[in-house]
């Protein structure tokens, strides 16, 4: 177990000094109170609650003990046992868009996406009303938290990072922060600084708002040695047995209707016993790492709760625990699969098989608008405010957009309608405070669901969903929570009405494009049960180091022309890619899987790094992207280093800046901005130096248009 990143002795001295100061101040306050008129009336005024908002990353519906898991999460289970659990709590199915909705009460695109140009954050709302505001953990939006109302911040601005080594996006209160060479683990460090911020807050008389955004259990799969060791051997029986027991436990807990059946095994998930020995060995280790990472989150939450108990603030602290999306199925590149993932040089990607088990009892995953992608654990704990029976399960649908309105309602704060330098749009969420008081709510609008080419709408008991631009499917969630019986061909009028409502909200609420797919051949089976995806694990082959684990990794034979040397620094189109230069922009047409562009030879006279790759991207293509680069002259692409990129495929321009690690020299570079067919445009593509100065810009040479 690594030591805390702060000095323990200094912390103790500081705490003692604060206690002496607080005791003296408290005595003075009592003296003044006895002399002041009306003190008795003032002392009876209700105290506004503190707010602790916790978000985890890529957590499956069944990954906590109180949601059916075998993973030990006693601290979160205790919050649920003494608080309130939601059985139908929704997110956006994606990391950054869920964070936008969580903080703004709006759908991501309506809020201005990562720029938040049409929204205010919960920190800005509460800071304006006298709250001390702080955040620790993953940001994943534009600028920094300190630009959006957070008075204190520690964490990384990036969407993912190495748990032991971090990255160069770490900040402390707006300034760059260097990750220590040893005794560092992000999940622990997040709470170290969260507790430091709480100590600061307790020196004031103001209520506080703390947002803790863990990057766990997002890939890379890296666990502390003691947490990994704890779960060794527990997953030897495979995902079929684990999923079966999780579903059984969910029934026992009352999370699922008694007569409901889990979703069927999809075609892309093989039975455990059919896997090769090498594949089984790696898959056991991957789930062992995930369990250790989730266990560590619970331990760190336990530290926060113990602190609140010690300070007497637990009862009047409104605690939210949520996830940004369901378990992730994307099997990208794993390194050193023969080792244990308990140090920074071992880095593993996610497993589609375990994502299926972790999202029990639902189907599909992160990015999909099926229940497996959007329905995740949500726990509320607030002894001073909850009127529901401890341990209750709330079955009304709710969404991340409801959290800001609920917090504002609970703290008697006002969400502004105007804000400097931003064109605000109305929040779409609604307060859940009536539910906390044992009442029910009625939604004025259905819950709108959208990420990239996956779409959905939840309206009462009914839901429509589209998997990657496929025809709409229709489900009665009241009788078919697992979305197994597609009623699209039986209730065409309802389907049409809900599809029209989706488009109406897309246009008027989200301010984005409408969607009019063909209805397709009537079927009562979910389309996704036989679907494939280029980044889902390819179980037909054994896992390998430094090779993409998805089905899209298969390579086509190189043509003779592809072996020709390219001019230093010039760009070539990779397979299934057509490339055109139009003034300063690169226009790309992708005709198949695994497309992209590459620079096979960077100029030898580049100044030393570290480097960052920056560009603007407009995408109407499928899936996410990745950057590959080599750090030795003998390496060929895609060997070397790789960094995943999350892509917005919404037909709008988005800025990307990717840190290329700490290397001082790179030789080759490859940029993938799609996983499949579609169109994309890149502008402003440039390599930046450590001083943030462009050292090379593209296009730099004439590019041949490929027919």
Secondary structure, DSSP 8 states (H G I E B T S, - for coil): ----SS-HHHHHHHHHHHHHHHHHHHHHHHHHHHHSTTHHHHHTS----EEEEEEESS--TT-SGGGT-SS--HHHHHHHHTSEEESSEE--SSHHHHHHHHHHSS-TTTTTGGG-TT---HHHHHHTTT-EEEEEE---SSS-GGGTT-SEEEEESSS--BTTTB-TTEEETTEE----SSS--HHHHHHHHHHHHHHHHTTSSS-EEEEEE--TTSSS----HHHHHHTTTTTTT-HHHHHHHHHHHHHHHTSS-TT-------TTS--GGGS-HHHHHHHHHHHHHHHHHHHHHHHHHHHHHHHHHHHT-STTEEEEEEESSS---B--B-B-TTS-S-STT-B----HHHHHHHTTTS---TT--SHHHHB--EEEE-TTT--S-TTEEE-S-EETHHHHHHHHHHHT----S-BTTB----------HHHHTT-----SS-EEEEETTEEEEEETTEEEEESTT---EEEETTT-TT--S--TTT-HHHHHHHHHHHHHHHHHTS----------S--SS-GGGG---TTBB-TTS---TTSB-BGGG------GGGGS---TT--EE-TTEEEEEETTEEEEEE-SSS--EEES---TT------EEEEEEEE-SSS-EEEEEESSTT--TTSSEEEEE----SSSEEEEEEE-TT-S---EEEEE--SSSEEEEEEEEEEE-TTS-EEEEE--S------
